[in-house]
Amino acid sequence: MKVLLVKPYNLSDHIQPSLGLGYLASNVRERHEVKILDCIKERVKAADFPRFLNKEKPDIAGIQCYTYDLHNVGEMLKACKTSGVKTVIGGPHPSAVPKETMEFFGNDLDYLFHGEAETGFGLFLDGLDSPSGTDFKNIPGLVWRKDSEIVVNDKNYEKDLDNLAMPAWDLIKPQEYPEAQHGAFFKKFPIAPIMATRGCPFSCTFCAGSLISGKKIRKRSPSNILTEIKTLYDDYGIREFHIIDDNFTFDRAFAKDFLRGLKKLDLNISWAVPNGIRIDTLDDELLSLMKETGLYLISLGIESGSDRILRRMKKNTSTEQIRHSVKLIRRHGVNIAGFFILGFPGETREDMEKTIAFSLELDLIRANFFTYLPFPGTESFRALKNEGKLSGVNLKRFYFMNATFTPEGIDKNTLKGLQRKAFLKFFLRPRIFVYNLAQIKSFRHFKFLFGRFLRWLLLK
């Protein structure tokens, strides 16, 4: 079959390769013809998609879907139907609420995958391509219609990640991506994201990560990861790697084994962990190895400067523990970026002011202040839904830079004002301002960063 895998256009700041689509492509391409379209990178908006379909004429389009993609994906699915192209989607939103997603798109959506789809997607395509068809109930992760009933098959989580083929980097072409990847700042270029582990055993009430990749941590072997890094380095000229796992350092022994192997490769690279790592998984030996192998930035999901809110979030940490971990990391000469959430359910203005003050107290070079988003399927989402507090949420504007949801007693203008205040107070300090200004690599990089900064400050 002729398969088109699509990352839809949206307002995301991160123009980076989709590992999910890359893994899907590599695991089905032996039997099917596959093309990957990154609509953000190629600036293909939903209105332009029909022309692309008419040019490529795929048999089936597989579209990645986050919650903020819903309406764009809806337009793309309609275009597929008009062109006679079968449709299937996957990704975070359908993984969180599969049945509701099928209902949302109606007859414009033929199939859906929830959870990890590498195994099931290949079986699914083979079945569609077979003259005798296939029994959909045996395809893991597939959501489909049997007459008028929506059938949700059990999710699949690959136990041995080494069984999966490396992402189809020749289709992704990571060397062609701009300086707008995760974190916006970088040390070397070009950049590629890689994933060493999957799964998250933690229970943060705002996070949907475990709905996609499960609670159990699964790891690639260090040799498998190192082979991918060497391939990207030699064949694609990649000089910086972003490990985008949720829990790369959860198993410290595994992380240390990998880093010792990376040290032996002796590559001229830099690397970072822009998705964040747990502060309670670090020690001196691990940080030394990270620094020696080219690590220059650790992102930390700090989230709040209020211990009351950290408990409500079920972060299983405290402001005192965060202070200790920041000092530990800085002692090894590694820079830190912090993630913070403003407007969490039950949060007061006083809590948010504590978060802003906390960000200024910590030894961070950058900070991002996200407004809380009620991601479907999360514990905080379910609580808000049960309390009838989600009626004002606009899915068309479901972005971290918007005041999509506000806690009781806080209006949208107040929340957006606090977010602006946090950014300006943090970045306009002379030392921080000058440091970050010096990290800008080119005029194109400056234009991207300036545009991003304005979007975060001005968008409501």
C-alpha positions in Angstrom: 0.0 0.0 0.0 1.0 3.6 -0.5 1.1 5.1 3.0 1.4 8.8 3.9 2.3 9.5 7.6 1.6 13.1 8.6 2.5 15.4 11.4 -0.2 18.2 11.1 0.4 21.9 11.1 0.0 23.8 14.3 1.4 26.7 16.3 4.0 24.6 18.0 7.3 26.2 18.8 9.1 22.9 18.3 10.0 22.1 14.7 11.6 18.7 15.2 11.4 15.3 13.7 8.5 13.0 14.8 10.1 9.9 16.3 6.6 8.3 16.4 6.1 8.5 12.7 9.7 7.5 12.1 9.3 4.3 14.1 6.0 3.5 12.3 7.6 4.0 8.9 10.7 1.9 9.6 8.5 -1.0 10.9 6.2 -1.2 7.8 8.4 -0.1 4.9 9.6 -3.5 3.9 6.1 -4.4 2.7 4.6 -0.9 1.9 5.6 2.3 0.3 5.9 5.0 2.9 6.3 8.8 2.9 6.5 11.2 5.9 5.1 14.7 5.7 6.0 17.2 8.5 3.4 19.9 7.9 5.0 22.3 10.4 8.4 22.0 8.8 7.0 22.2 5.3 4.4 24.8 6.2 1.5 22.7 4.8 -1.6 24.1 6.5 -4.9 22.2 6.6 -6.2 24.3 3.6 -3.1 23.2 1.5 -3.4 19.5 2.4 -5.9 18.5 -0.4 -3.3 19.6 -3.0 -0.7 17.5 -1.4 -3.1 14.5 -1.4 -3.9 15.0 -5.1 -0.2 15.0 -5.8 0.9 12.0 -3.7 -2.3 9.9 -4.1 -1.8 7.6 -1.1 -4.0 4.7 -0.3 -4.1 5.5 3.4 -3.1 8.6 5.5 -1.9 8.1 9.1 -2.1 11.3 11.0 -0.5 12.1 14.4 -2.9 13.9 16.8 -2.4 15.9 19.9 -5.3 17.6 21.6 -4.4 21.0 20.0 -4.5 19.3 16.6 -8.1 18.1 16.7 -9.6 20.8 14.5 -6.8 20.8 12.0 -6.9 17.0 11.8 -10.6 17.1 11.3 -10.1 19.2 8.2 -7.4 16.9 6.9 -9.6 13.8 7.5 -12.4 15.5 5.4 -9.9 16.1 2.6 -8.9 12.4 2.7 -12.5 11.3 2.5 -13.1 13.6 -0.5 -10.0 12.1 -2.2 -11.0 8.5 -1.4 -8.1 8.0 1.0 -8.5 5.7 4.0 -7.8 7.4 7.4 -6.1 6.3 10.6 -4.8 8.5 13.5 -2.7 7.9 16.5 -0.8 9.9 19.2 -1.4 11.4 22.6 -5.0 12.4 22.3 -6.5 9.2 20.8 -4.3 7.2 23.2 -5.9 9.1 26.1 -9.6 8.9 25.0 -9.9 6.5 22.0 -13.6 6.0 21.9 -14.4 9.7 22.4 -11.9 10.5 19.6 -13.7 8.2 17.2 -17.0 9.8 18.1 -15.6 13.3 17.7 -14.5 12.7 14.1 -17.4 10.5 13.1 -17.4 8.9 9.7 -14.4 11.0 8.5 -12.1 8.7 10.6 -11.9 5.1 9.6 -9.5 3.7 12.2 -7.5 4.8 15.2 -4.5 3.4 17.3 -4.1 4.0 21.0 -0.9 3.4 22.8 2.2 2.2 20.8 1.3 1.3 17.3 4.5 -0.2 15.7 3.4 -3.8 16.0 -0.3 -3.3 15.3 0.1 -0.8 12.4 2.1 -3.3 10.3 -0.6 -6.1 10.9 -3.3 -3.5 10.1 -1.7 -2.5 6.8 -1.1 -6.1 5.8 -4.7 -6.9 6.5 -6.0 -4.0 4.4 -3.8 -5.0 1.6 -4.7 -8.7 1.7 -7.4 -10.0 -0.7 -8.8 -12.1 2.1 -8.8 -9.2 4.6 -8.0 -9.6 8.3 -9.7 -10.0 11.7 -9.4 -6.6 13.2 -10.0 -7.9 16.7 -6.5 -9.5 16.7 -4.7 -6.2 15.9 -3.3 -4.7 19.2 -4.1 -1.1 19.8 -6.6 -0.8 17.0 -9.9 1.1 17.5 -12.4 0.3 14.7 -16.1 0.1 13.9 -18.1 -3.1 13.8 -21.4 -2.1 12.3 -22.3 0.9 14.4 -20.3 -0.2 17.5 -16.9 1.2 18.3 -14.5 -1.6 19.3 -11.4 -0.7 21.3 -8.7 -3.4 21.2 -6.2 -3.7 24.1 -3.2 -1.4 23.9 0.2 -2.8 23.0 3.5 -2.0 24.7 6.5 -3.6 23.0 8.4 -5.5 25.8 11.8 -5.6 24.0 12.4 -2.2 22.4 15.5 -3.6 20.5 12.9 -5.5 18.4 11.9 -2.3 16.8 13.7 -1.0 13.8 15.5 2.3 14.1 13.4 5.3 13.0 13.4 5.9 9.2 15.9 8.7 9.3 16.4 8.6 5.5 12.7 9.6 5.2 12.8 12.1 8.1 16.0 13.9 7.0 17.0 15.3 10.4 19.9 17.3 8.9 17.3 19.5 7.1 15.5 20.7 10.2 15.9 24.3 11.3 17.3 25.7 14.6 13.8 25.5 16.2 14.0 22.2 18.0 13.2 21.3 21.6 14.3 24.0 23.9 15.0 26.6 21.1 18.6 27.0 22.2 21.4 24.6 21.2 25.1 24.1 21.4 25.9 22.2 18.2 24.0 21.7 15.0 22.3 19.8 13.3 20.2 18.1 16.0 18.3 14.8 16.2 16.0 13.6 19.0 16.4 10.0 20.2 14.5 7.9 22.7 16.3 5.4 25.0 13.4 4.4 27.3 9.6 4.4 27.3 7.1 4.4 30.1 6.4 6.4 33.3 5.5 4.9 36.7 4.7 8.2 38.3 1.3 9.7 38.9 1.6 13.4 38.3 -2.1 14.5 38.0 -1.5 16.9 35.0 0.5 14.4 32.8 -0.8 12.0 30.2 2.5 10.3 29.5 1.7 6.9 30.9 -1.5 6.8 28.9 0.6 6.7 25.7 3.6 4.5 26.8 2.4 2.8 29.9 3.5 2.7 33.5 6.3 0.2 33.2 9.8 1.5 32.2 11.2 -0.3 29.2 14.7 0.3 27.9 16.6 -0.2 24.7 20.0 -1.8 25.2 22.9 0.6 25.4 24.5 -0.9 22.3 21.2 -0.4 20.4 21.1 3.3 21.3 24.8 3.8 20.5 24.4 2.2 17.1 21.6 4.8 16.3 23.8 7.7 17.5 26.8 6.5 15.4 24.5 6.2 12.4 23.1 9.7 12.8 26.6 11.0 13.4 28.2 9.3 10.4 25.4 9.3 7.8 23.5 12.5 8.6 26.1 14.7 10.2 24.2 15.1 13.4 26.3 16.8 16.1 23.8 17.3 18.9 21.3 14.8 20.4 18.2 15.5 22.5 17.2 12.5 24.6 13.4 13.1 24.8 12.5 10.3 27.3 10.3 11.0 30.2 12.5 9.0 32.5 16.0 8.6 31.0 17.7 8.5 34.4 15.1 6.4 36.2 17.4 3.4 36.1 20.7 4.9 37.1 22.7 1.8 36.3 21.3 1.6 32.8 22.0 5.3 32.2 25.6 4.9 33.5 26.2 1.9 31.2 25.0 3.8 28.2 27.1 6.9 29.1 30.2 4.8 29.5 29.6 3.4 26.0 29.0 6.9 24.7 32.3 8.1 26.2 34.2 5.2 24.4 32.8 6.4 21.1 34.6 9.7 21.6 32.3 11.6 19.3 32.4 15.4 18.9 28.9 16.0 20.1 26.7 17.9 22.6 23.5 16.6 24.1 20.6 17.7 26.3 17.5 16.3 28.0 14.9 18.9 27.0 11.9 16.9 28.1 13.1 17.0 31.7 14.3 14.4 34.1 13.3 13.5 37.6 15.4 15.3 40.2 15.3 12.3 42.6 17.2 10.1 40.1 20.5 12.0 40.0 23.8 11.4 41.8 27.4 12.7 41.5 28.7 9.7 39.5 25.8 10.0 36.9 26.2 13.8 36.6 30.0 13.4 36.1 29.4 10.9 33.2 26.7 13.1 31.7 29.0 16.1 31.7 32.0 14.2 30.4 30.0 12.9 27.4 28.9 16.4 26.3 25.8 17.1 28.3 25.3 20.9 28.6 21.7 21.3 29.7 19.3 19.5 32.0 15.6 20.5 32.0 13.7 20.0 35.2 10.0 19.7 35.7 9.9 21.9 38.8 6.2 22.9 38.2 5.5 25.0 41.3 7.1 27.0 44.1 4.3 26.1 46.4 4.6 22.9 48.4 0.8 22.8 48.7 0.4 22.7 44.9 3.3 20.2 44.5 1.3 17.9 46.8 -1.9 18.5 44.8 0.0 17.6 41.6 1.4 14.4 43.2 4.9 15.4 42.2 6.3 13.5 45.2 8.9 16.3 45.8 9.2 19.5 47.7 10.7 23.0 47.2 13.6 22.0 49.5 14.4 18.9 47.5 14.3 21.0 44.3 16.8 23.5 45.8 19.1 20.6 46.8 19.0 19.0 43.3 19.6 22.3 41.5 22.7 22.8 43.6 23.9 19.3 42.9 23.6 19.7 39.1 25.2 23.2 39.1 28.1 21.8 41.1 28.9 19.7 38.0 28.9 22.7 35.8 25.7 21.7 33.9 23.1 24.4 33.1 19.5 24.0 34.0 16.2 25.1 32.5 13.1 24.9 34.6 9.5 24.1 33.6 6.7 25.7 35.7 2.9 25.5 35.6 0.7 28.5 36.3 -3.1 28.2 36.9 -3.3 24.6 38.2 -6.7 23.7 39.6 -7.0 24.9 43.1 -4.1 27.3 42.7 -4.4 30.9 44.1 -2.6 34.0 43.0 -0.4 33.7 46.1 0.7 30.2 44.9 1.6 31.6 41.5 3.5 34.5 42.9 5.5 31.9 45.0 6.3 30.0 41.7 7.5 33.2 40.1 9.7 34.0 43.1 11.0 30.5 43.3 12.1 30.6 39.6 14.1 33.7 40.4 15.7 32.1 43.4 17.0 29.0 41.7 20.2 28.9 39.7 18.5 28.5 36.3 19.6 29.9 32.9 16.1 29.6 31.3 12.6 29.0 32.5 9.3 28.2 30.7 6.0 29.2 32.4 3.2 27.0 31.0 -0.4 27.7 31.7 -2.1 24.5 33.0 -3.8 22.5 30.3 -6.5 19.8 31.2 -5.1 17.0 29.1 -7.9 14.4 28.5 -7.5 11.2 30.5 -5.3 12.7 33.2 -6.4 12.6 36.9 -6.8 16.4 37.0 -8.9 16.4 33.8 -11.2 13.7 35.2 -11.7 15.6 38.4 -12.5 18.8 36.6 -14.9 17.0 34.2 -16.7 15.4 37.2 -17.0 18.9 38.8 -18.4 20.4 35.5 -15.5 22.9 35.2 -14.4 22.2 31.6 -17.2 24.0 29.8 -15.1 27.0 29.0 -12.2 25.1 27.5 -11.6 26.0 23.8 -9.9 23.1 22.1 -9.0 25.3 19.1 -6.7 27.3 21.4 -5.4 24.4 23.5 -1.8 25.7 23.8 0.5 26.3 26.8 0.8 30.0 25.9 -3.0 30.5 26.2 -5.0 30.9 29.3 -7.1 27.9 28.2 -8.3 27.0 31.7 -8.3 29.2 34.8 -8.7 28.1 38.5 -11.5 29.4 40.6 -11.1 33.1 41.5 -8.7 33.8 38.6 -9.8 35.2 35.3 -8.0 34.7 31.9 -6.5 38.2 31.9 -5.1 37.8 35.4 -3.5 34.4 34.5 -2.1 35.7 31.3 -0.8 38.7 33.1 1.0 36.5 35.7 2.5 34.4 32.9 3.9 37.6 31.2 5.1 38.9 34.5 7.0 35.5 35.1 8.7 35.6 31.7 9.7 39.3 31.9 11.0 39.1 35.5 13.0 36.0 34.7 14.5 36.9 31.4 15.0 40.7 31.8 17.5 40.2 34.7 20.8 41.5 33.2 22.8 38.4 33.8 20.2 36.1 32.3 19.4 38.4 29.4 23.0 38.8 28.3 23.7 35.1 28.7 20.8 34.0 26.5 21.5 36.7 24.0 25.0 35.3 23.6 23.6 31.9 22.8 21.9 33.0 19.6 23.6 31.4 16.6 22.3 33.4 13.6 19.9 36.0 12.4 17.4 33.2 11.5 17.8 31.8 15.0 17.1 35.3 16.4 14.0 35.7 14.3 12.6 32.4 15.5 13.3 33.1 19.2 11.9 36.6 19.0 8.7 35.4 17.3 8.4 32.7 19.9 8.8 35.1 22.7 6.1 37.4 21.3 3.7 34.5 20.9 4.1 33.5 24.5 3.7 37.0 25.7 0.8 38.2 23.5 -1.3 35.2 22.7 -4.5 34.9 24.8 
